[in-house]
Amino acid sequence: MTPFLSLILTAFTANLIFTKALGISTITASAKSKTDFVGIGLMVTLLTTVGCGITYGINRLFPALDTAYRPAAYILVLAVLYILLLVLLQAVGRPTFLRFRKYVHLCTFNCAVLGTLLLSAAQSTSLAASLQFGAVSGLGFVVGAWALKAVYPKLTCDRVPASVRGYPAILLYIGILSMALYAANIK
């Protein structure tokens, strides 16, 4: 297997949408329009990468942080990132703020972002590994959103039976795709 193909396969299988079924509502929102797809993809990637770096620091500073309190601490990290992003966008200018605030609102408390932070805490052994995990997870989210965007019109058209049209068809598609990608990654 070529390194490029291996990297693509890893990005697919590391994708939280397919492996953990996280972020389904956000990915369906991004599949509806081209501009939302790009904005949501960039924001999720930014949040997962920066968030994983910050949570790695928290784990190093507080190694005894109980796993019961870890989600609350990570939600607090996301709340701080949320406020900082909005302040930063406001400082850049009102047009920029008005253009990008919806992506901050939609993506910050997305379960794919929080799931990435929680999984990173369990898997990352260094800051570089944590940042890489966050970036790959965010990019995997983008690839997953693109895979859904490609078939979204077909899953919501009138030819699909009404009982599974729309969201049920999307969930079935994601489930089948996740099994195929998981099977491709088995060694």
SVG drawing of the C-alpha trace seen along z (x, -y; Angstrom):
<svg xmlns="http://www.w3.org/2000/svg" viewBox="-43 -46 48 54">
<polyline fill="none" stroke="black" stroke-width="0.4" points="0.0,0.0 1.4,-3.4 2.0,-6.0 -0.5,-8.4 -3.2,-5.7 -2.4,-4.7 -2.7,-8.3 -6.1,-8.7 -7.4,-5.5 -6.2,-6.6 -7.9,-9.9 -11.1,-8.2 -11.0,-5.6 -9.8,-8.1 -12.8,-10.3 -15.1,-10.6 -18.2,-10.6 -17.6,-7.1 -15.9,-5.6 -17.9,-7.1 -21.0,-8.5 -20.2,-12.0 -21.2,-15.2 -24.0,-13.8 -26.2,-16.9 -23.4,-19.3 -22.3,-17.2 -25.8,-17.2 -26.0,-20.9 -22.7,-21.2 -23.9,-18.9 -26.7,-21.3 -24.6,-24.2 -21.1,-24.8 -20.3,-27.8 -21.4,-26.2 -19.4,-23.1 -16.1,-25.0 -16.8,-27.2 -17.9,-24.3 -14.9,-22.2 -12.4,-24.9 -14.0,-25.7 -14.2,-22.1 -10.6,-21.5 -9.4,-24.6 -11.4,-23.7 -10.2,-20.1 -6.6,-21.0 -6.4,-23.9 -8.6,-22.1 -6.5,-19.0 -3.4,-21.1 -5.1,-22.9 -6.5,-19.7 -3.1,-18.0 -1.7,-20.9 -4.6,-20.4 -3.9,-16.7 -0.2,-17.4 -1.0,-20.1 -3.6,-18.0 -2.7,-14.4 -5.0,-13.3 -8.0,-14.9 -10.7,-12.2 -12.3,-10.9 -15.7,-11.8 -14.6,-15.5 -12.7,-15.5 -15.8,-16.1 -16.8,-19.1 -13.2,-20.5 -13.1,-20.0 -16.5,-21.7 -15.1,-24.6 -12.1,-24.7 -14.6,-24.8 -16.5,-27.6 -13.3,-29.6 -12.4,-28.9 -15.9,-29.9 -15.6,-33.3 -12.1,-33.9 -13.1,-33.1 -16.0,-35.5 -13.9,-38.2 -11.2,-37.6 -13.7,-37.8 -15.2,-41.0 -11.7,-42.5 -11.0,-41.7 -14.1,-43.6 -17.9,-43.5 -18.3,-42.0 -15.9,-39.2 -17.8,-38.6 -21.2,-38.5 -19.8,-36.2 -18.2,-33.6 -20.1,-33.7 -22.6,-31.1 -19.8,-28.6 -18.4,-29.3 -21.9,-28.8 -22.6,-25.6 -19.2,-24.0 -17.8,-24.8 -20.1,-22.6 -20.5,-19.9 -20.1,-16.4 -17.4,-15.7 -15.2,-18.4 -15.8,-17.2 -15.4,-13.6 -12.1,-14.4 -10.9,-16.1 -11.9,-13.1 -10.4,-10.5 -7.2,-12.6 -6.8,-12.5 -6.9,-8.7 -4.6,-8.3 -2.1,-11.1 1.3,-10.8 2.8,-14.1 1.8,-17.6 2.7,-16.8 0.6,-13.6 -2.3,-15.5 -2.2,-18.3 -1.8,-15.7 -4.8,-13.7 -6.9,-16.9 -5.9,-18.0 -6.5,-14.5 -9.8,-14.3 -10.9,-17.7 -9.7,-16.9 -11.4,-13.5 -14.6,-15.4 -14.1,-17.4 -13.6,-14.3 -16.7,-12.7 -18.7,-15.8 -17.5,-15.8 -18.5,-12.1 -22.0,-12.9 -22.3,-16.1 -21.6,-14.0 -24.7,-11.8 -26.9,-14.1 -29.2,-15.0 -29.7,-11.4 -30.6,-10.5 -33.2,-13.3 -34.8,-13.0 -38.3,-11.8 -37.1,-8.4 -36.2,-7.3 -39.1,-5.9 -40.7,-8.4 -40.1,-6.2 -36.3,-6.5 -35.9,-9.7 -33.7,-12.4 -32.2,-11.8 -32.9,-8.1 -31.2,-7.5 -28.3,-9.6 -27.8,-7.5 -28.1,-4.3 -25.5,-5.6 -23.1,-6.6 -23.5,-3.3 -22.8,-1.3 -19.9,-3.5 -18.4,-3.2 -18.5,0.6 -16.8,0.6 -14.1,-1.8 -13.6,0.1 -13.3,3.4 -10.7,1.8 -8.6,0.8 -8.5,4.3 -5.0,5.7"/>
</svg>
